[in-house]
Structure formats: C-alpha cells, structure tokens
Amino acid sequence: MMLGLLLARAGVEVIVLEKHADFFRDFRGDTIHPSTLELMHELGMLNEVLRLPHQELRRVKIKFDDEEIAGPDFSHLSTRCKFIAMMPQWDFLNFLVTQAKRYPTFRLLMNTEATDLIEEGGRVVGVRAKTDQGELNAYARLVVGADGRSSILRDRAGMEVEDFGVPIDVLWFRVAKTAADTEPALGRIRNGRMLVTIDRGDYYQCGSIIRKGAFEGIRRQGLEAFREEIVSVAPFLRDTVSEIDDWDKVKLLTVQVNRLRQWYRPGLLFIGDAAHAMSPAGGVGINLAIQDAVAAANLLAEKLRQGICDTDDLRRVQRRRELPARMTQNIQVFIHRQMFGSRSDPERALSIPWPARALLWLLTPLLRRLAARVIGIGFRAEHIRT
Ligand SMILES: Cc1cc2nc3c(=O)[nH]c(=O)nc-3n(C[C@H](O)[C@H](O)[C@H](O)COP(=O)(O)OP(=O)(O)OC[C@H]3O[C@@H](n4cnc5c(N)ncnc54)[C@H](O)[C@@H]3O)c2cc1C
C-alpha cells in the first residue's frame, strides 16, 4: 500500500490487489515506528496520522517475574517522533488508502487475490487474480510481490528461498481490560513462559510464545489449562481470561525467518516479508517492509514513468535493501537461539535461564539506546525522494 501510494503520487499508474475485503485482521503487529512517522512527516501527513487513535510507546518495559526491566528507550532518537505509535494496522492501512485515492493514478481492488503470474517471453507481464466476479488478468510493466510471508507469487515465480529455522510460534488472542489494570508492560515473562500484551485501549492483544509445533499438545490439555497458563504469566488477566471459551478465539501464527536469494526477475520484484519474512522479535518487520517500499519508489518511480524499468533497476532495489534485511534477520535469529534454543534442540525451548540471559543486554542505558535505534529506525533509513 505504501509503494502504491508513493508511485501513484509520483504519477505512475498503480493497481493494488488485496485478497481480503478489508484490512480488519489481527495478525500484523501494531507498530508504527519512528522512522515511518518521519516518512509521514516528509509526506506532510504526520499530523493526520497522529490524529488516529494510538498509544505512544516511548520506553519499553518488560516484566520478568515480579521485576520490571527497562527495555529500549526511544526518547533519544533523532527523529521528530521519539516513540513507537501503537496503532491497529488496519487504521494505518485505511489511512494510506485514503491518501492514495486522492491520486487519479491509484486503483485499489479489494477482494482480489493474485493466483498466478502471466509471463511472455521469459518476462512477467502481469498477474491472474480471483475476484467475486470471476477471474481477472491484470497486466503491468512491473509486478511487485508484496503479499507477505506466505507469498503465493514467490512460489509461482519459483524463487529460491533461504530458510533460517525458527523454534517458535505465536498464539494470538485478545482479552478485555478491566479498570483495575495498572501494569503497562509490553511483555511478561514468568515461569519460563512469555506473553506479549499490546494495549489496544479497551483490550489487550496478547501473543503467547510457544515452542514450534506445540499447539496441538496445548489444545489437547484443554482451554482451562490454557487459561491458567495465561494467568500464571499475567495474573492481572484473571478476571477476563474466561472470555477465551473457544479455540476459535486463539489463532496460531506461524513464525518464519527466510529470505529470497534474488528478489527479482524480469518484470517482477519482491519486497517486505515476501522478500524476507521477519519474525515478531523486536517488532521490526513492518518498518522493514515500509522502508523497502520507499527505496523501491525512490529507485523506480521515474523509470516506470518513462517505461524503461529493467532488471538492473530491480537489482538496485535488492542491493539497497538486502543488507538491512540481512542484519535485522541475523539479530532475530540470534535472539531466537539465545531465548528458545535452536530448532534442532526443541526441548530447550522456553527454559528458565533464557530470559535472564536475553534481557541482561537491555540493562545498560547505552544498549537500551542502541536497541531503540535498531527497532525504531533500523539499519539504513530511507527518505522520500519521489
Ligand atoms: C505474530 C507476529 C507478530 C508480529 N508483530 C510485529 C510487530 O509488532 N511489529 C512489526 O514491525 N512486525 C511484526 N511482525 C512482522 C510483520 O507482521 C511483517 O514483517 C510485516 O507485516 C510485513 O509486511 P508486508 O506488507 O510485507 O506483508 P503483510 O503485512 O503480510 O501484508 C501482505 C498483504 O498482502 C495480502 N495478500 C496476501 N496474499 C495475497 C494475494 N495472493 N493476493 C492479494 N493480496 C494478498 C494480505 O492480505 C496482506 O494484506 C509480526 C509477525 C508475526 C508473525
């Protein structure tokens, strides 16, 4: 959506296909990073974005047993906004759509699922898509696969994927807040279990970190045992956790970390999770995806307008963005291994010593600032050049 907005704004005709009817889903993370807010400022949209309901996260706090540990501190960043805006992603996406629709060069087709590539003479020239009204062929000078970590387009294109084993999955559910909640912390670790609690105003979006493949066993033990487990990590949820009275309310999110060796083919480019699937560790994947979009727009908008975008231009996008993705994924894989053990050693997962080891590095002020930079801005900050 971000790339669609930037290209349309630069005078390039764009069609964005979205397979769902709306953006109202829970699986995306809620973080609008300082670097993204800076981009919104560069686009003259910051004030409007900040009028959307959000919470400002200036310092991350994590509860480890009964002790509160200070995590990344964004207040020292050089950006205009020294905080992460916690905002449901559907609000942010709807905002981008509203902005993009101001340009006659922008079209959004909802309920339109790309199912295959159209190729001519070894070059991708469009996509086939499924809609309510039947099949649609959309032709384009460039197809951008921004279809996330389960990208169908990268399968269809036969791209080579390098996979870095991840030992965790996430159970994603919501629990209502009660007036008595007085414990604002983004994550909680107790008895070797970890629970993320994102404050969304009147409820917590919760993410329970589990060992990969453990969900079936958890289900077999039953909902009562699951609820008790939640309360044992976050006792303040005791009064409302009974809302989870059906497994349908608990979504299994499969975590992956992988990367394409090559992000492009003639007529086709991948960005965001489709090029490099990020884990939730550090909450940085959205930032990376948006930075990819900005870099792609900066490098390609003029070429697309002139109709001369070739494979060398696409290679430049990968060259620009691969290093930040690679460095961030290396950190994520390191964190996973330190915290949960490697995939080949699943029984070590979530053992007691990991939180202490993993959180120690967050304790010194210098490292807290460094972590804030990596999470809040990332490795190669992009700026609007279109
Ligand atoms: C449990 C979990 C929690 C996370 N929490 C955070 C967090 O707090 N902060 C953070 O920065 N990152 C987080 N991440 C990572 C983050 O979600 C991703 O890195 C980020 O969303 C990638 O953005 P994207 O636009 O590339 O892909 P996505 O956000 O996955 O968007 C892809 C879009 O394409 C659409 N689509 C898919 N297939 C098709 C198709 N065939 N045709 C048409 N449309 C299609 C989808 O509906 C979706 O709208 C989390 C990841 C997980 C697994």
PDBQT file of the ligand as one rigid body, heavy atoms in Angstrom, charges set to zero:
ROOT
HETATM    1  C1  LIG A 401       2.781 -12.934  15.334  1.00  0.00    +0.000 C 
HETATM    2  C2  LIG A 401       3.504 -11.830  14.617  1.00  0.00    +0.000 A 
HETATM    3  C3  LIG A 401       3.543 -10.590  15.212  1.00  0.00    +0.000 A 
HETATM    4  C4  LIG A 401       4.250  -9.556  14.598  1.00  0.00    +0.000 A 
HETATM    5  N1  LIG A 401       4.324  -8.358  15.247  1.00  0.00    +0.000 NA
HETATM    6  C5  LIG A 401       5.006  -7.356  14.646  1.00  0.00    +0.000 A 
HETATM    7  C6  LIG A 401       5.078  -6.063  15.283  1.00  0.00    +0.000 A 
HETATM    8  O1  LIG A 401       4.517  -5.811  16.354  1.00  0.00    +0.000 OA
HETATM    9  N2  LIG A 401       5.782  -5.099  14.639  1.00  0.00    +0.000 N 
HETATM   10  C7  LIG A 401       6.406  -5.313  13.434  1.00  0.00    +0.000 A 
HETATM   11  O2  LIG A 401       7.025  -4.391  12.905  1.00  0.00    +0.000 OA
HETATM   12  N3  LIG A 401       6.334  -6.514  12.834  1.00  0.00    +0.000 NA
HETATM   13  C8  LIG A 401       5.662  -7.539  13.401  1.00  0.00    +0.000 A 
HETATM   14  N4  LIG A 401       5.603  -8.737  12.760  1.00  0.00    +0.000 N 
HETATM   15  C9  LIG A 401       6.196  -8.870  11.422  1.00  0.00    +0.000 C 
HETATM   16  C10 LIG A 401       5.269  -8.145  10.427  1.00  0.00    +0.000 C 
HETATM   17  O3  LIG A 401       3.938  -8.625  10.561  1.00  0.00    +0.000 OA
HETATM   18  C11 LIG A 401       5.711  -8.329   8.976  1.00  0.00    +0.000 C 
HETATM   19  O4  LIG A 401       7.109  -8.235   8.864  1.00  0.00    +0.000 OA
HETATM   20  C12 LIG A 401       5.049  -7.254   8.103  1.00  0.00    +0.000 C 
HETATM   21  O5  LIG A 401       3.645  -7.295   8.243  1.00  0.00    +0.000 OA
HETATM   22  C13 LIG A 401       5.423  -7.430   6.632  1.00  0.00    +0.000 C 
HETATM   23  O6  LIG A 401       4.654  -6.545   5.844  1.00  0.00    +0.000 OA
HETATM   24  P1  LIG A 401       4.270  -6.910   4.351  1.00  0.00    +0.000 P 
HETATM   25  O7  LIG A 401       3.485  -5.750   3.834  1.00  0.00    +0.000 OA
HETATM   26  O8  LIG A 401       5.469  -7.355   3.607  1.00  0.00    +0.000 OA
HETATM   27  O9  LIG A 401       3.330  -8.182   4.468  1.00  0.00    +0.000 OA
HETATM   28  P2  LIG A 401       1.909  -8.353   5.186  1.00  0.00    +0.000 P 
HETATM   29  O10 LIG A 401       1.740  -7.390   6.298  1.00  0.00    +0.000 OA
HETATM   30  O11 LIG A 401       1.763  -9.797   5.454  1.00  0.00    +0.000 OA
HETATM   31  O12 LIG A 401       0.877  -7.922   4.051  1.00  0.00    +0.000 OA
HETATM   32  C14 LIG A 401       0.637  -8.717   2.919  1.00  0.00    +0.000 C 
HETATM   33  C15 LIG A 401      -0.694  -8.300   2.354  1.00  0.00    +0.000 C 
HETATM   34  O13 LIG A 401      -0.915  -8.976   1.113  1.00  0.00    +0.000 OA
HETATM   35  C16 LIG A 401      -2.222  -9.556   1.132  1.00  0.00    +0.000 C 
HETATM   36  N5  LIG A 401      -2.130 -10.758   0.288  1.00  0.00    +0.000 N 
HETATM   37  C17 LIG A 401      -1.516 -11.920   0.584  1.00  0.00    +0.000 A 
HETATM   38  N6  LIG A 401      -1.587 -12.771  -0.448  1.00  0.00    +0.000 NA
HETATM   39  C18 LIG A 401      -2.272 -12.127  -1.427  1.00  0.00    +0.000 A 
HETATM   40  C19 LIG A 401      -2.662 -12.479  -2.735  1.00  0.00    +0.000 A 
HETATM   41  N7  LIG A 401      -2.370 -13.677  -3.244  1.00  0.00    +0.000 N 
HETATM   42  N8  LIG A 401      -3.360 -11.571  -3.476  1.00  0.00    +0.000 NA
HETATM   43  C20 LIG A 401      -3.660 -10.346  -2.956  1.00  0.00    +0.000 A 
HETATM   44  N9  LIG A 401      -3.304  -9.972  -1.713  1.00  0.00    +0.000 NA
HETATM   45  C21 LIG A 401      -2.614 -10.837  -0.959  1.00  0.00    +0.000 A 
HETATM   46  C22 LIG A 401      -2.514  -9.860   2.581  1.00  0.00    +0.000 C 
HETATM   47  O14 LIG A 401      -3.896  -9.964   2.819  1.00  0.00    +0.000 OA
HETATM   48  C23 LIG A 401      -1.868  -8.644   3.264  1.00  0.00    +0.000 C 
HETATM   49  O15 LIG A 401      -2.748  -7.552   3.302  1.00  0.00    +0.000 OA
HETATM   50  C24 LIG A 401       4.912  -9.788  13.361  1.00  0.00    +0.000 A 
HETATM   51  C25 LIG A 401       4.857 -11.041  12.746  1.00  0.00    +0.000 A 
HETATM   52  C26 LIG A 401       4.168 -12.071  13.383  1.00  0.00    +0.000 A 
HETATM   53  C27 LIG A 401       4.154 -13.422  12.742  1.00  0.00    +0.000 C 
ENDROOT
TORSDOF 0
